[in-house]
Amino acid sequence: MLLDNAKSCLGISEVSLSKNHVEVLGNMVCTMDGSYIQNSDPFILEKLKNCKDFTDAQVIAMETLLLSGTTQYGKTTTWNQQTLEDLETLPLYLTQNFWSLFTTEVKGKFLKSFMPQLRKQETEKRKLKTLFKQINSISRSKRGAGCITGNITQSVIADTSFPFGYDMTQFDLCLDTSVLKDNLAAVTKQVDDNNFQKIVLVKLNQAYPSGIVDEQLKVLGSVSRVATLDDITKWSITKIDTLSALMAFGDGPWETAKSKAIITTYLNTSGNSLGSSELNAIGANLCSLDVSVLKTITPSSLKNANSLDVTSCSTEQKRAVYNISKSSFSSQRISNPTYYQLISPYLGGAPIEDIRSLAAQNVNMDITTFKGLESTVLPSLTVSEVKGLLGANVDDLKTFENDTVVHAWLIAQPQSDLDMLRLGLTGGKEASTVVVPTAVVPVNTTNTTTTPAHNAVTAKPLPVTTIQNGVGDGGAHPGKDLGALSLCLALVTVILQMM
């Protein structure tokens, strides 16, 4: 909506943006589709360097613009390592179509500095996997040829561009199991490609036929994510440090069945339980556990743990955790604001009576928590109860009126009640038609049979109108329009200053 307002304000009706347009829009170009990127002034590439991620269509558009030879980076025949460095973070997202224009030597030298930079920034593993796949697209060699790329030694592994230059076959043939055992932490840190990671696991299983233990598991990193359930059943997970390492968020998400198997394996060790340290380590993977296991969490463990993420949990799981949280923070009930802040992450499992109790306590619930309430609870809340819950955040109902959850609640409410909020909300239930019987009065005084008639009367709510400077607004909210107007004025001011 902000981008639409800005485009309207700047008079942008086509998909071609001038340099001034790009300069004024700033980081809003990150939300533009590929057609704008491809057809705009090449300066847009400089603004795109600030974006956090791109869609496939945006990447194709960037490449098209770069390959056109009309950008500051010149024609493709002049590209070199400096070109890659000048593009800053953009190479992370580009495809084989782009990388094929550089020699293996140039790509290797660039990766020596680019990869450490990406790892220092804790770049998402999925992005690193995609980069390696695109930049290392080389023909797969035949196994019969043996190791021809070069034996993988400690010094090779220490190269920050490793394993660039190896295809799957060569990586397998050139990596000796003994070298892997001695340099496991370094290898797992450098190898991001899923297929290469599977080779690492196969070799580890060969090196430790009775199962991989804590010492090795702690340094598996993202390699652990390609393990099968059968692999995991052979793991020995006995220490909290191992559990924490395996559950590390930065190494990528776990499949539900696999995270459940890992946590269960840990809990099966005598003396281990879901204490506060375990809860902190598990994070959102808590939702992979059975309700019966969740019920073993003690109030003190939950109280001393970080706030738990239960958004992906089932209704039954959320109810179990909520009931524990009530006991955990019962001593804080005397302080409504403190109690609410502590209990709010778990309200998705709260019953209707608890939510109604909060509605009378001026808790100023945020819209995200409101949308996360149990699906059987939301429809039962009246407009006045929701107003009490949201408090200062009640205006967010208008902002999120098209959200699936908010919309479902809106259409279940009487429109006359929604009008009382003075937010311009629509879609509520209209008042029902009331049929009022009346008698027909005879014209004369002669004996005449009276025939009953029915007049339909429909109760309609009066529009909410405010008067400002003697003019009614018809129920609109000028404050919201002023926001767009302010943006417009600001943008025009910037443009004028640049002219």
PESULBEL-V489994 format. One line per field, one symbol per residue. phi: phi as a letter, one per 40 degrees, with the letter a starting at -180 (. if undefined). burial: 1 if it has 9 or more other C-alpha atoms within 8 Angstrom, else 0. A space follows every 50 residues. Layout:
# PESULBEL-V489994
phi = ???
burial = ???
This chain:
# PESULBEL-V489994
phi = .cccccccccgcbbcbbccccccccfcccccccdccccbcddcccccccc ccabcdcccccccdccccgccccgcccbcacccccccfcdddbcbddccc cbcdcccccccdbccdcccccfddccccccdccccbcbcccccccgcbch dcbdcccccccdcdhbcdccccccbcdcccccbdcccccccbcdcccccd cdcccccbcchcbddcccbcfccccccccccccccbbbbccccccccdcc chcbcdccccccccdccccdgcacccccccccgccdccccdcccccccdc ccccccdccbccccdcccccccccccccbdccccbddccccccdcbccbc cdccccccccbfcfcccccccccdcccdccccccccccccfccccccccb cccdcccccdccbccccccccfbgcbgccccccbcbcbbccccbcccbcc bcbbbcbbcbccccbbbbfgbccggcbcdccccccccdccccdcccccc
burial = 00001111110100101011110110101000010111111111001110 10010011111111111011101110001010110010010011110110 01000111111110110100001110111111111100000000001000 01000010011110111111111110101110110111011111011111 10111010001111011111111111101001011111000111111100 11000001111110111000010111111111111111101001101110 11101101110010111111111111011001100101110110111111 00001101111111101011011100111010101111111011001100 10000111111111111110011110011010000000000000000000 0000000000000110000001101010000001001100110110000
